[in-house]
């Protein structure tokens, strides 16, 4: 245990890039929010205790969700007629999530959140020219076209956040906040 702690501290102090430090900060913030002594988050406990009620409300909630979703689609199309169907679907799914489905974005692609964060960090580092040549070579030895394969593996909402960051539409801190919010 102590060895792992020293390795983590060494990584943070001596090896982590700015992107990785932002990810570490966000992970620590996420970890410290809402954790109880049982290790379960308050959110998980509330969700579990409310499941019976939710089952009783499934039909009405589905009707409400459908109505809200249609209203959101209409509002987006009125205010942004140039939006593509792909962008529209991503926005609607983010703004009106289907709570009956699994919550984690990574689950859609069967990629654990921690692996997805590492992939995003590597992709961003490569895209902005901060990746070490040795790391790029190592990744290309394992997966010759790794940037394209990573991109295709990212959920659509994560792709949108990456694109916004790379186009300087959002700063790095807001980017990582968005990513972690989308994974919650």
N, C-alpha and C positions, 0 to 999 in steps of 0.2 A: 504494500500500500504506500509506504513512504517513498519507495523508488518511483512509483508512478507519479506521485505528487511532485517530486523533484524534476522528473521529465517534463511534466506539464509546465512548471514554472520556468524551466530552462527554455522550452519552446516559446513561451510567451515573451520572455525577456530577450532572447537572443536570436530567434529564428522566424518568428511570425511576421508576415507582411501586414500592411495596414488593413487589407481586406480580412485577413484571418483574425486580426485583433478586434475588428468590428463584430465578426461572427462570434468570437469568444465572449465579448461584452454582452451581446444579445443573448447568448446561451446562458450566461450567468444570471442576467435579468430574468429570463424566462424560468430558470430553475428556482430562483428565489421567490417568484410570484406564486402565491396560492398553494404552496406545499404544506401539507400537514405532517404530523409525526408518523402517520402510517405510510407516507410516501405517495399517497394519492392526492391529486389536486382537489380542491373544493369543487371545481367544475365537474370532475369525474363523479364525485359522490352525489352531487345534485342531479346529474344526468341519470345515474343509476336509480336513485330514489324516485325520480319522476317518470320512469319508463312506463309504469302502469297507466298513469294519467295520459301520457303521450299516445299510447296504443288506443285509448278510448277516443282520443281527439284526431286520429289519423285521417279520417274522411274529411271532417271539417277543415283541418289544417291543410290538406292537399288542395281543397277548393280555394282556400284563402291564398295559398302559395301560387296557385295557377292564376288567380285574379291579379295578384300583385305582380307576378312575372309578366303578364300581358300588359299591364300598365307601364312597367319599366321599359319593356320593348318599345311600346308606343312613344314614350317620352324620349328615349334615346334616338329613335328614328326621326322624331320631329326636330330635335336639337342638333343632331349630327347625321344628316342624310347620307353623307359620304362614307359612313362606317361600313366595313365589310361584315359579312355574316359571321366570319370567324371571330372578329373583334367583338361583335354584338353578343355572341354566345358566351365568350369569356367574361364580359362585363356582367351579363345577366346571371351567370352561374356564380360569380363572386358576390354580387349584390343581393341575390335571392337564392342562397344556397339551399340545397335539398338536405334537410337535417336527417332524413331517413336513411341517407347513404353514409358511408364511412367518412369521417371528418378530414382525415389527412389527405392532402393533395398527392403526396408521394404514393399513397396506397393505390391510386389509379394506375400507376406504372410499376407497382411492386418494388419501389425503391425506398428504402428506409430514409427517414428525414436526415439523419446524420450523414449518410452517404450522399444524399442530394445536396446538402450544404457544401460538402467537400467538392462535389462536381461543379457547383455554381462558382465556388471560390476559384477553382482551377480555370474554369471557362472565362471568368471575368479577368483574372490575372493574365491569361493568354491574350484576351481581346484588347486589353489596354497596354500590352507590351511589357508587363512587369513579371511575366513568368520566367524563371531561370531556364536557360537552354537545356540543362540536364534533365529537368522535370519534363519539359516538352518531349525530349528524345525518349525518355522512359515511357511516357504515355503513348507515343507513336509506335514504340516497339511492341507494346501490348495491344494497341488499337490504332492502326495507321491513320485513320481519318477521325480521330477522337473528337475534335471540335464539332463536327457535323453529327456524330453519333450522340454526343452529350446533348446538343441542341434538340435533336429529335426525341430524346428521352425526357426532356424537361416538360412539365405540365404547361399548358398554354398560358395560364396566368403568370407563371414564373418567366416564361419567354417574354411576355409583355413587360414585366418589370425589368428584365435584363436589357431589353431594347430601349426602354425609357432611360435607364442609367447610362448605357453606352452612347446615347444621343444627348446626354447631359440635360435631360428633362427633369431628372431628380438627382440629388446628391447621394453620396455613398451611404451616409447614415440612414436617410429615408429609404434607400433601396433595401438595405438589410432589414429595416423595420417591416417593410412590405413583405419581404420574403418570409420572415418568421411569422408574421400575422397570417399569411396564406397557408402556412404549415400547421397552424394551431387547429 
